[in-house]
Amino acid sequence: MIEKLEKIKERYFEVTRLLSDPAVISNQERNKELGKEFRELSEIVKVYDQYRKLLTSIEGSKEILDQGGDPELKALAELELADLQPKFSSVEDHLKELLVPEDPNDSKDIIVEIRGGTGGEEAALFASDLYRMYTRFAERKGWKVETLDWNETERGGFKEIVLSVEGEDAYGMMKFESGVHRVQRVPETEAQGRVHTSAASVVVLPAVEDVEIDINPADLQFDTYRAGGKGGQNVNKVETAVRITHRPSGVIVACQQERSQFQNRERAMKMLRAKLYEMKLNEQTEGTAAQRKSMIKSGDRSDKIRTYNFPQNRVTDHRIGLTLYNLSEIIDGKLDDLIDQIRLADRAEKLKSGGGVSS
């Protein structure tokens, strides 16, 4: 581990030097890329320096104890050692966490698909609530959100809605939201005041570039139709909405956000690339022990991941056994604490299964 950390520190100094290079400063893309790497390396180097300092102090105390001699000095060394060792263990654990390899997709923008599931109109209304929750969360993060496609019900719910989210670490923050979300509450249509259970599914896909996924144009079927408005009304008199079918996989995507058919086609292709990229990743990781064992990264979207209980203002994430009593804040987009705890559990799981830290 020390050898790996020394190389990281060398790279940190190299990146620091490059960031002051006029050629890098004038290259906005390169400067942004190195700036992100600098922030990531800074945290590791900071903790590594603490680690080295504590290690040196511990070795000094042990040396005094091994030498014997002055009983008073020995007693002081024992006290110091008792104080230093818990701190050292904590810093060492933190350092190991920082060294767990990140998902290369974490920095990517995302496509989010939300669909009403079991529960009819109430499920569609819950899908609408999830849409607002994620939109508000993204706004708090300063991310850019665009609605690509939707199928709205008369009561304002969504049978399905697809979003594009652009922002720093968007996939890294949102990837664990994929799965079935269950809601328990009294629907607006319930006259007896009984609590009903319904569900909606969420899929979070990393947005990818052309170079990352190869699509044969001959495999695509393009259809156009009129973009729909609220209540199923047609808001366009011309067919600007685009539907693309990828024949080999059967994947179908659609976009009606833009008034231009060309723009909708471009956005639909972005969605298609994301879906095909995810299929490719799933094929590559299928059957691996790490994927099967991870409590967070279950690839089965039929798994119920979270329950939102409105009468008790309670949210429970079933993957990590976490229950919070601030549903009203969470549904308003204040997801940071919940997401942080899920990411922490995922990191701990990776460490437990050998997460890539080499000694």
C-alpha positions as CSV (number, residue, x, y, z in Angstrom):
1,M,0.0,0.0,0.0
2,I,2.9,2.4,0.8
3,E,4.4,2.0,-2.6
4,K,1.0,2.8,-4.2
5,L,0.6,5.8,-2.0
6,E,4.1,7.1,-2.8
7,K,3.3,6.9,-6.5
8,I,0.0,8.8,-5.9
9,K,2.0,11.5,-4.1
10,E,4.4,11.8,-7.0
11,R,1.5,12.2,-9.4
12,Y,0.0,14.8,-7.1
13,F,3.1,17.0,-7.3
14,E,3.2,16.4,-11.1
15,V,-0.4,17.5,-11.5
16,T,0.3,20.6,-9.3
17,R,3.1,21.6,-11.6
18,L,1.0,21.0,-14.7
19,L,-1.8,23.2,-13.4
20,S,0.6,26.2,-13.4
21,D,1.7,25.5,-17.0
22,P,0.5,28.2,-19.3
23,A,-0.3,25.6,-22.0
24,V,-2.6,23.8,-19.6
25,I,-4.2,27.0,-18.3
26,S,-5.1,28.0,-21.9
27,N,-6.6,24.5,-22.6
28,Q,-10.0,24.6,-20.8
29,E,-10.8,20.9,-21.2
30,R,-7.3,19.8,-20.1
31,N,-7.4,22.3,-17.2
32,K,-10.8,21.0,-16.0
33,E,-9.6,17.3,-16.3
34,L,-6.4,18.0,-14.2
35,G,-8.3,20.1,-11.7
36,K,-10.6,17.2,-11.0
37,E,-7.6,14.8,-10.6
38,F,-5.9,17.4,-8.3
39,R,-9.0,17.4,-6.0
40,E,-9.1,13.6,-5.9
41,L,-5.4,13.3,-5.2
42,S,-5.3,16.1,-2.6
43,E,-7.6,14.2,-0.3
44,I,-5.5,11.0,-0.5
45,V,-2.2,12.9,0.0
46,K,-3.6,14.8,3.0
47,V,-4.7,11.6,4.7
48,Y,-1.5,9.9,3.7
49,D,0.6,12.6,5.4
50,Q,-1.5,12.2,8.6
51,Y,-0.9,8.4,8.3
52,R,2.9,8.9,8.0
53,K,3.0,11.3,10.9
54,L,1.1,9.0,13.2
55,L,3.2,6.0,12.1
56,T,6.4,7.9,12.9
57,S,5.1,8.9,16.3
58,I,4.0,5.3,17.1
59,E,7.4,3.9,16.0
60,G,9.1,6.5,18.3
61,S,7.0,5.5,21.3
62,K,7.7,1.8,20.7
63,E,11.4,2.4,20.4
64,I,11.3,4.1,23.9
65,L,9.5,1.1,25.3
66,D,11.9,-1.4,23.7
67,Q,14.9,0.4,25.2
68,G,13.6,0.3,28.7
69,G,15.5,2.8,30.9
70,D,13.7,5.7,32.6
71,P,10.3,4.3,34.1
72,E,8.8,7.8,33.9
73,L,9.7,8.2,30.2
74,K,8.4,4.7,29.6
75,A,5.1,5.5,31.2
76,L,4.7,8.6,29.0
77,A,5.4,6.5,25.9
78,E,2.7,4.0,27.0
79,L,0.2,6.8,27.4
80,E,1.1,8.3,24.0
81,L,0.9,4.9,22.3
82,A,-2.6,4.3,23.8
83,D,-3.7,7.6,22.4
84,L,-2.0,7.3,19.0
85,Q,-3.1,3.7,18.0
86,P,-6.9,4.3,17.7
87,K,-6.2,7.5,15.7
88,F,-3.8,5.5,13.5
89,S,-6.4,2.8,12.9
90,S,-9.0,5.3,12.0
91,V,-6.7,7.1,9.5
92,E,-5.6,3.8,8.0
93,D,-9.2,2.7,7.4
94,H,-10.0,6.1,5.8
95,L,-6.9,5.8,3.6
96,K,-8.0,2.3,2.4
97,E,-11.4,3.6,1.6
98,L,-9.9,6.4,-0.5
99,L,-7.8,3.8,-2.4
100,V,-10.8,1.7,-3.5
101,P,-11.0,2.1,-7.3
102,E,-13.8,4.3,-8.5
103,D,-16.3,3.3,-11.1
104,P,-15.0,4.9,-14.3
105,N,-18.6,5.9,-15.1
106,D,-19.0,7.9,-11.9
107,S,-18.1,11.2,-13.6
108,K,-20.5,10.7,-16.5
109,D,-23.8,12.5,-17.1
110,I,-26.9,10.3,-16.8
111,I,-30.2,9.3,-18.3
112,V,-33.0,8.7,-15.7
113,E,-36.1,6.7,-16.5
114,I,-39.0,6.7,-14.0
115,R,-42.0,4.4,-14.6
116,G,-45.2,4.0,-12.6
117,G,-45.6,0.3,-11.6
118,T,-48.2,-1.5,-9.6
119,G,-51.0,0.7,-8.3
120,G,-52.5,2.4,-11.4
121,E,-53.1,6.1,-11.1
122,E,-51.5,6.3,-7.6
123,A,-48.3,4.7,-9.0
124,A,-48.3,7.3,-11.8
125,L,-48.6,10.1,-9.2
126,F,-45.8,8.5,-7.2
127,A,-43.6,8.5,-10.4
128,S,-44.4,12.2,-10.7
129,D,-43.2,12.7,-7.0
130,L,-40.0,10.9,-7.8
131,Y,-39.5,13.0,-10.8
132,R,-39.8,16.2,-8.7
133,M,-37.6,14.7,-6.0
134,Y,-34.7,14.0,-8.4
135,T,-35.2,17.3,-10.2
136,R,-35.0,19.3,-7.0
137,F,-32.0,17.3,-5.9
138,A,-30.3,18.0,-9.2
139,E,-31.1,21.8,-8.9
140,R,-29.5,21.8,-5.4
141,K,-26.4,20.3,-7.0
142,G,-26.3,22.8,-9.8
143,W,-26.9,20.1,-12.4
144,K,-28.7,20.7,-15.7
145,V,-31.9,18.7,-16.1
146,E,-33.9,18.2,-19.3
147,T,-37.0,16.1,-19.8
148,L,-36.6,13.9,-22.9
149,D,-39.8,11.9,-23.1
150,W,-43.0,11.5,-21.0
151,N,-46.4,9.9,-20.9
152,E,-48.6,11.9,-18.6
153,T,-51.9,10.9,-17.1
154,E,-55.0,13.2,-16.7
155,R,-54.3,13.6,-13.0
156,G,-50.8,14.9,-13.6
157,G,-48.9,11.6,-12.9
158,F,-46.5,9.9,-15.2
159,K,-46.8,6.4,-16.7
160,E,-43.2,7.0,-17.6
161,I,-40.8,10.0,-17.9
162,V,-37.2,10.1,-19.1
163,L,-34.7,12.8,-18.0
164,S,-31.2,13.8,-19.1
165,V,-29.0,15.1,-16.2
166,E,-25.7,16.8,-16.7
167,G,-23.4,17.5,-13.8
168,E,-20.3,16.7,-11.9
169,D,-20.3,13.1,-10.5
170,A,-23.9,12.7,-11.6
171,Y,-23.7,8.9,-12.2
172,G,-21.6,8.4,-9.0
173,M,-24.2,10.1,-6.9
174,M,-27.3,8.7,-8.6
175,K,-26.5,5.1,-9.7
176,F,-27.8,3.5,-6.5
177,E,-31.3,4.9,-7.2
178,S,-31.9,2.2,-9.8
179,G,-34.6,-0.2,-8.6
180,V,-38.2,-0.4,-7.4
181,H,-39.4,2.3,-5.1
182,R,-42.5,1.5,-3.0
183,V,-44.9,4.1,-1.5
184,Q,-47.3,3.7,1.3
185,R,-49.9,6.4,1.7
186,V,-53.6,7.4,1.4
187,P,-54.3,8.1,-2.2
188,E,-56.3,11.2,-3.3
189,T,-58.9,8.9,-4.7
190,E,-59.4,6.9,-1.4
191,A,-62.6,8.0,0.3
192,Q,-62.2,5.7,3.3
193,G,-58.7,7.0,4.3
194,R,-57.0,3.6,3.9
195,V,-53.3,3.4,3.2
196,H,-52.5,1.9,-0.2
197,T,-49.2,0.5,-1.4
198,S,-48.0,1.2,-5.0
199,A,-44.6,1.3,-6.7
200,A,-42.5,2.9,-9.4
201,S,-39.3,1.8,-11.0
202,V,-36.2,4.0,-11.5
203,V,-33.4,3.3,-14.0
204,V,-30.2,5.4,-14.0
205,L,-27.9,5.0,-17.0
206,P,-24.5,6.6,-17.7
207,A,-24.6,8.8,-20.8
208,V,-21.9,7.7,-23.3
209,E,-20.3,9.1,-26.4
210,D,-20.3,7.7,-29.9
211,V,-16.8,6.2,-29.5
212,E,-17.9,4.1,-26.5
213,I,-20.6,2.2,-28.2
214,D,-20.7,1.1,-31.9
215,I,-24.2,1.3,-33.5
216,N,-24.8,0.1,-37.1
217,P,-27.2,2.6,-38.7
218,A,-28.7,-0.3,-40.7
219,D,-29.9,-1.8,-37.4
220,L,-32.1,1.2,-36.6
221,Q,-35.7,1.9,-37.4
222,F,-36.8,5.6,-37.1
223,D,-40.5,6.6,-36.6
224,T,-41.9,10.1,-36.1
225,Y,-45.1,11.2,-34.4
226,R,-46.6,14.4,-32.9
227,A,-45.3,15.4,-29.5
228,G,-48.0,15.2,-26.8
229,G,-48.9,17.7,-24.1
230,K,-50.7,17.4,-20.8
231,G,-53.8,15.2,-20.8
232,G,-52.7,13.6,-24.1
233,Q,-53.3,16.7,-26.3
234,N,-51.1,17.1,-29.3
235,V,-49.1,20.4,-29.0
236,N,-47.4,20.1,-32.4
237,K,-49.1,20.0,-35.7
238,V,-46.0,18.4,-37.3
239,E,-44.3,15.1,-36.4
240,T,-41.3,16.3,-34.4
241,A,-41.2,13.5,-31.8
242,V,-38.8,10.6,-32.7
243,R,-38.9,6.9,-31.8
244,I,-35.9,4.7,-32.5
245,T,-36.0,0.9,-32.5
246,H,-32.7,-1.0,-32.3
247,R,-33.7,-4.2,-34.1
248,P,-30.9,-6.6,-32.8
249,S,-31.6,-5.9,-29.1
250,G,-35.3,-4.8,-29.3
251,V,-34.5,-1.6,-27.4
252,I,-36.9,1.2,-28.1
253,V,-36.3,4.9,-27.2
254,A,-38.3,8.1,-27.8
255,C,-37.8,11.8,-27.4
256,Q,-40.4,14.6,-27.8
257,Q,-38.7,17.4,-25.8
258,E,-37.5,19.6,-28.7
259,R,-39.5,21.3,-31.4
260,S,-37.0,20.1,-34.0
261,Q,-37.2,16.5,-35.3
262,F,-33.4,16.6,-35.7
263,Q,-32.8,17.6,-32.1
264,N,-35.2,14.9,-30.8
265,R,-33.4,12.4,-33.0
266,E,-30.0,13.4,-31.5
267,R,-31.4,13.1,-27.9
268,A,-33.0,9.8,-28.7
269,M,-29.7,8.5,-30.0
270,K,-28.1,9.6,-26.7
271,M,-30.7,7.5,-24.8
272,L,-30.1,4.5,-27.1
273,R,-26.3,4.6,-26.6
274,A,-26.8,4.7,-22.8
275,K,-29.1,1.6,-22.9
276,L,-26.9,-0.4,-25.2
277,Y,-23.8,0.6,-23.1
278,E,-25.5,-0.7,-20.0
279,M,-26.4,-4.0,-21.7
280,K,-22.7,-4.3,-22.8
281,L,-21.5,-3.7,-19.2
282,N,-24.0,-6.2,-17.8
283,E,-22.7,-8.8,-20.2
284,Q,-19.1,-8.1,-19.1
285,T,-19.9,-8.4,-15.4
286,E,-22.4,-11.2,-15.5
287,G,-21.6,-14.0,-13.2
288,T,-18.7,-12.3,-11.4
289,A,-18.5,-13.1,-7.7
290,A,-18.1,-9.5,-6.6
291,Q,-21.3,-8.5,-8.5
292,R,-23.3,-11.3,-7.0
293,K,-22.2,-10.6,-3.4
294,S,-22.6,-6.8,-3.4
295,M,-25.6,-5.8,-1.3
296,I,-25.8,-2.5,-3.1
297,K,-25.1,-3.3,-6.7
298,S,-27.8,-5.8,-7.3
299,G,-28.4,-5.9,-11.0
300,D,-32.0,-7.1,-10.5
301,R,-34.3,-4.1,-10.8
302,S,-37.2,-6.2,-9.6
303,D,-35.6,-5.8,-6.1
304,K,-37.5,-3.4,-3.9
305,I,-34.8,-1.0,-2.8
306,R,-36.7,1.6,-0.8
307,T,-40.1,2.3,0.9
308,Y,-41.6,5.7,1.4
309,N,-44.2,5.6,4.2
310,F,-46.1,8.9,4.3
311,P,-48.2,8.4,7.4
312,Q,-45.1,7.9,9.5
313,N,-42.9,10.3,7.6
314,R,-40.5,7.4,7.2
315,V,-38.1,6.3,4.5
316,T,-36.4,2.9,4.6
317,D,-33.6,1.7,2.3
318,H,-33.8,-2.0,2.4
319,R,-30.3,-2.7,1.0
320,I,-28.5,-1.3,4.0
321,G,-31.2,-1.5,6.6
322,L,-31.4,2.3,7.0
323,T,-34.5,4.1,8.3
324,L,-34.9,7.9,8.4
325,Y,-37.8,9.9,9.7
326,N,-37.5,12.9,7.4
327,L,-39.6,11.8,4.4
328,S,-41.0,15.3,3.8
329,E,-37.4,16.6,3.3
330,I,-36.2,13.7,1.2
331,I,-39.2,13.9,-1.2
332,D,-38.3,17.6,-1.5
333,G,-35.0,16.6,-3.0
334,K,-32.8,16.6,0.2
335,L,-31.2,13.3,-0.6
336,D,-27.5,14.0,0.3
337,D,-27.5,12.1,3.7
338,L,-29.3,9.1,2.3
339,I,-27.1,8.8,-0.8
340,D,-23.9,9.4,1.2
341,Q,-24.8,6.5,3.6
342,I,-25.5,4.2,0.6
343,R,-22.2,5.1,-1.1
344,L,-20.4,4.6,2.2
345,A,-22.0,1.1,2.6
346,D,-21.0,0.3,-1.0
347,R,-17.4,1.4,-0.3
348,A,-17.3,-0.8,2.9
349,E,-18.6,-3.7,0.9
350,K,-15.8,-3.3,-1.7
351,L,-13.2,-3.1,1.1
352,K,-14.6,-6.2,2.7
353,S,-14.4,-8.1,-0.6
354,G,-10.9,-7.0,-1.4
355,G,-11.8,-3.7,-3.1
356,G,-8.5,-3.3,-5.0
357,V,-6.2,-2.0,-2.2
358,S,-2.9,-3.7,-2.7
359,S,-0.1,-3.8,-0.1
